[in-house]
Amino acid sequence: MKTMKTKSAGSQQPVNPSRRNFLRKAVVGSAGAAVASAAVFPTINVAQAPITMRWQSTWPTKDIFHEYALDYARKVNEMSGGRLKIDVLPAGAVVKPFDLLDAVSKGTLDGGHGVLVYHYGKAPALALWGSGPAFGMDPNMLLAWHKYGGGKELLGEIYKGINMDVVSFPYGPMPTQPFGWFKKPISKVEDMKGLKYRTVGISIDIFTAMGAAVNALPGGEIVPAMDRGLLDAAEFNNASSDKALGFADVSKVCMLQSFHQCSEQFEILFNRKKYESLPPELKAIVATAVEAASADMSWKAIDRYSADYQDLQKNHGVKFYKTPDSILKKQLQIWDTVIAKKAATDPMFKKVLDSQKAFAGRAGRWQADTLVDMKMALGHYFPRAR
C-alpha cells in the first residue's frame, strides 16, 4: 500500500487516500447540512423579550369564570415557554363587561374572556351561540357544530359584517343553567307575570313573553340589585358562580333546568392585528390551548359545581326545585315564535339557525339514540330518600 508523507508537529504518519477523501467529503457534507438546518430551523433568541398581551374578562375576581380565564392564560404562557405572556384583568379594570368586544376590536385591550350572548345588541345572531334550546343540542354538541358544522365561518362573517376586528374562539361547554333564583318556588308560567327579572341575550325575549319585566345586568351587579329590591329574581349560571356572587344571601329558592340558556359556551377574543402579528408557532399554541382549556373547564366544572351545589343545600339553606315541565314546554313554544320573527327580518340570523338545525337533526338524533340514560344507573346506586 502506498503512503503519503504529511508534515505534522514532529511526526509523519501514513494516510489512506480513500479515507482522506471520505473525511473531506464528510466535513464538507456536515457543513452543508448545518447550513441547510439553519435555513429550516432558524435560531430562536431565548433572551428576546416575550410578547405580552393585556386582557380583561367580563367576570369579577371571585367568580370561577374569571378563574377559567386565568386557566387559559396560564396554559398559553406555559406552552409558549414564556414567549407569549397573557395578563388577565377582572371585569371593570379597563372597560365595563358589556364593552369588552369594542375594546378588543379597537385595540384598547389585546384580548378578553366572555360570552357571545353579551354582544347580542350588536348582532342578534351572536346570541345563538348561547341562548335557546339549540334544536336539542347540548353545549358540547353546539361546539362541535361550531368547529365542524360551519359555525366558525358564520361567526367570522357576523363579526366582519359589524366591523369588529377580532378573532374569536368559542370554547368551554357550560352545563344547563338554572331557571333562576326566586323568593318562592315557581309552579306555573303565570307566576312570572310582573316579576323584575335579570337575564341576557335572546333569553330577554323568552322571559318577557312569559310576563317578566327584564333587565340585563352583568354578573357582579345582580345580587346588589336583588338586595336593593331592583330585581325580584334572576338567573346567572351555576352553583359555584351563584354561590360566589352571593345569591344565597338574597334568595333561598333556586329553580333548576331551563331552555333559555342550556347550550352556552365561553368566548376567547383576540384583537385581530395583535393575533395576526404572532408567528405561526404561537398561533398554533393559542389554538391548542383553547381546546385544552375547554376540556379542563368542563372537568373542573363537574368537580366544583357539584361540591358547591351540595354546600348551598347543607350550609346555606338553599332549596333547589326542578322547573315544571309545563314551563319548559312553554319556553320551547315561545322560542319558536321569537326565532321565527327574527329570522324573517334578519338574513344572518336565519342563516345561523338553518345551519344549526341541519347539524342538530343529524348529530342530535345520533346522540339521543346512542347514549344510555345515566339517571337509571344513578338511581340504582344512589336512590333518593322517600
N, C-alpha and C positions, 0 to 999 in steps of 0.2 A: 504494500500500500504506500502511495506517495504521501510525503508530508510537506508542509509549507512552514517555513520559519517565520515567526512573528516576534517582534520586539515587545518585551514586557519589562516589568520592574525587576531586571536582573535575571530573567529566566526565559527559556524558549520552550514552547510546548507544541506538539503536533496537533493540527486542526483538520478534522474531516471536512472536505469541501461541501459534501452534501448536507452535513449537519450545520455548517456555517450558513449555507443558503436557506435552510429551514428556519434557523434562528432569525435571520434577517427578515424573512417573509412574515414570521410570527410577530416581530416587533412592529413592522410596518402595518400589518393587519390589525394588531391591537390598537395602534394609534388611530387607524381609520375607524375602528369600531367605537372607540372612545368619542371621536368627533361626531359620529352618527348618533350615539346615545345622547350626547349633549344636545343634539338638534331635536331629538324626540322627547327627551325628558329635561326640560330646562331647569337650571339650578334655582331652588327656592331660597330666598333670603329669609331665614328664620328670624332674623333680627328686625325684619321690616315691621313697622307699626301695624297693629291689627286694624281691620276695617270695623268701625264702630257704628252702631245704629241706635237711635233713641226711639223707643216705642212707648205707647201708652195702652193700657187695657181699658175696658169700659166697666171695670168692676172695682169695688172697694178692696182695700188690702186684706180685710178679714174674710172675704168671700173665697171659697175654694176655687171659683172661676179664675180669680187672679193667680192663684197657685198654679192652675193649668197653664196660664200664660208664661209664668216663670219656668215651668217644666219644659215648655217648648224652647224657650231661650237657652236654658241650660244645655239641652241636647245639641242645639246648633253650636254653642260655644265649645262644648267638649268635642264634638265630632270634627270641628274645623281645626282643632288643636290650637285654638286661640287666634286664628287668622281672621275670624269673624266674631265680633262681640256685640250681642244684643242686650241692651239695658232696658228693662220694662218698668214703667211708672204706673201707679194706680189711677183709677178714674179721677178726673178733675185736676190732675197735676199740671196739665198743659191746656186741655180743652174739655168741655163737657162731654159726657159719654155719647150723646147723640150726634156730636160734631166730629167724631173720630174719622169718618170716611173723608170728609172735606179736608181735614188736617193732613191726612196721609197723602191724599191726591195732590195737595198744594206743596207738599214737602215740609210743612211745619213739623211733622213727625215723619220718621223714616218707615214706620210700620205700626201695627197695632193688633189687638186681640179683642174680638167682639162677636156679634151675631149678625147675620144678614137682615133679619127682620127689623133691626133698628134703622135700616135705610129705606124702609117701606115708603116714607114720604117722598123720596126721590124717584122711585120706580116701584109700583105695586108688585110687579113680578118678583122682586127680590124676596118678598115675604114667603114665596112658595118654597124657599129653602128652609122653612121652619114652621109656618102656620098651616093649620088644617090637617086633615087625615091622610093626605098624600096618596089617595086612591088605595089605601090599605097597606102602604109600605111603612115598615118600621124605620128608625133613623139610620141604621146601618145600610139598609137597602136603598134608602134615598142617596146615601153617599156612593153606593155602587152605581146608581143611575147617573150621578154627577160625573164620576170618573169614566165610566164605560158606556153610558147610555145617551150622551150628548149634553148633559148638564153643564159641563165645563165650558164648552163652546158657547152655549146660550148665555152663561153668566158673563163671559168676556164681551159678548155682543151687547148685553144690557149696560155694562159699565162704559163701554165705548159710546153708546148712544146717549148717555147722560154726562159725557165728558169727564169721567172720573179716571184719572191717570194712575191706576193701581193694578197690582197683580194679586189675585185672591186665591186662597187655598182653604176651602171648607174642610173641616175635619171634626173628629170627636163626637160620636153619636150620643145624644142625650136620651136618657130614659123618659118615658111618658111623664109629662108634667101634671101636677095636681090641678083639679078644677079650681081650687083656691082655698083661702083661709077666710072663715066667716065667724060671726058672733053666735050662730046656731046652725045646726045641720040644714042643708038644702034638700028638700024631698021632691020638689016639682019645679018646673020651669017658672011658674008664676011667682015663686019665692024670690026670683031675681029682679022682679019689677021694682024700679026706683032705687036700687042699691047703687051707691057710689063705688065703682069698681075699677081696679087697675089691671090693664093688660097692654100688649103691644102688637104691632103688625096687623094682619087681617083678622086676628082674634078680636080686635076692636069691633069689627063689623058683626062678628058672631055674637058677642055679648051685648052689643047694642040692640040687635034683633031680638035678644032674649029679654029686653026690657031694662037693662042696666044703664046707668049713666057712667060712661067710661072715661078714664083719664090715664094717659100713657105717661109713666114716670120711670126713670132709671132705678135700678135695684136699690141703691143706697138711700133713696128718698121715700120708699114705700112705707116702711114702718113708722117713721116720724109723721107721715101724713095720716096713717091709721090712728096713731096715738093722739093727734090733734082733732080727730073727727072729720078730716077732709076726705077720708075713704072709709067705707063700711066694710069692704072686703077687697081681697087682692090675690093675684097669683104671681109667683116668681118662677121657681124651677124645681127644687129638690130638697130633701130633708136637711142636707148639710148646709146649703146656701141659706135656706129659710131659717134654720137654727142660728147661724152666724149673724144674719141680718136682724134677728130679734123678733121674728113673727110670734113666737110663743109668749112674748111679753104683752102682746096686744090682742091675741086670739088663742082660743084653746080648741078650735074646731078646724080640721083640715079635711077637705073632700078630695079623695084620690080618684084618678083616672079621668081623662078628658080627651076630646079630639081637637081641641083648639090649638095645641102645640104638642103633638105626640111624636113628631119625627124631626126634631130640630138638631142642628149641629152648630159648632163654633166656626168662626172665620178668622184666619190669619191673613193680614193685609200687609203688602209692601208698596211703598211708593215705586212706581214703575221705573223711573230713571235710576233710582238707587238700586233696584233689583237688577236692571239690565247692565249696570256697571260692574256687577260681580263677575269674576272669572267662572268658567264652566264648572270647575270642580266645586266651588262654593254654592252655585245654583243647585247642583246635584245634592249637596248636603242639606240645603234648605228643604228641598222636596222630600228627601228621605226622612228627615227629622219630622216632617208633617205626618207621615204615615206611622212613624214610631210613636209620636206623641198621641196620635189618635187611638192606637191600641192601648197605650199606657193610661190614657184618660179613662177609657171605658172600664179598665180593670180597677183603677183607683176608685172610680165612682161606685162600683159594686161594693167595695170594702167600706168606704166612708159613708155612703148614703145609708146602707143597711145598719151600720152602727149608730148613726145619728137618728135614724127612724126609731130604733129601739130606745135610745136615750130620751127622745122627746116624749115618748109614752111613759117611761119609768120615772123620769126625774123632772119633767116639766108639765105634767098633767094634760098633755095634748091627747085628744080623741080623734082618731082617723076613721073616716067613713068612706065607703065606696059610693061614688056618684051613681045615682039610679039610672038604669038602662033607658028609662023614658027621656031623661035629659040628654044622654049620649045620642039617642036616635034623633032628637030634636036638633042637636048640633049638626049632625050629618045633613039633615034637611035644609037647615039654614045655610050651611056651607055650599050646597048645590046652587042655591039661589044667588048667593054672593058671587061665586066664581062665574056664573053664567052672565051676570050683569057686567062684571069687569072684563070678561073675555069678549063681550060684544063691542066694547069701546076701546080696548087695548090689545092690538095685534101681538105684541110681545108677550103679554100675559097669557093669551091663548096659545101661543107657540110653546111656552114652557109647560102649560097644562097638558097639551097634546103629547108632548114628549114624555112627560111623567106617566101619563095614563097608558101609553103604549108599552113602556118598560114595566109598569106595575102589573099590567094584565098578564104578562109572561112570568116575570120573576116572583110576583106576589102569589100567583097560583102555585108555582113550583114550591115555594117555601111553605105555604099552608098545607099542601099535600104531603110534604116531606117530613116536617118537624113533628115530633111527638109532643103531646100536651104535658108539659112538666108539672102542671098542677096536680095531676094524678099521682105522680111519684112523691111530690111534696106532701100531699095529704096522706099518703101511705106511711111516710116516715115521721111526719110532724102533724098529727091530727089536731085540729082546733079543739080547745076545751069547750064543752057544751054546757 
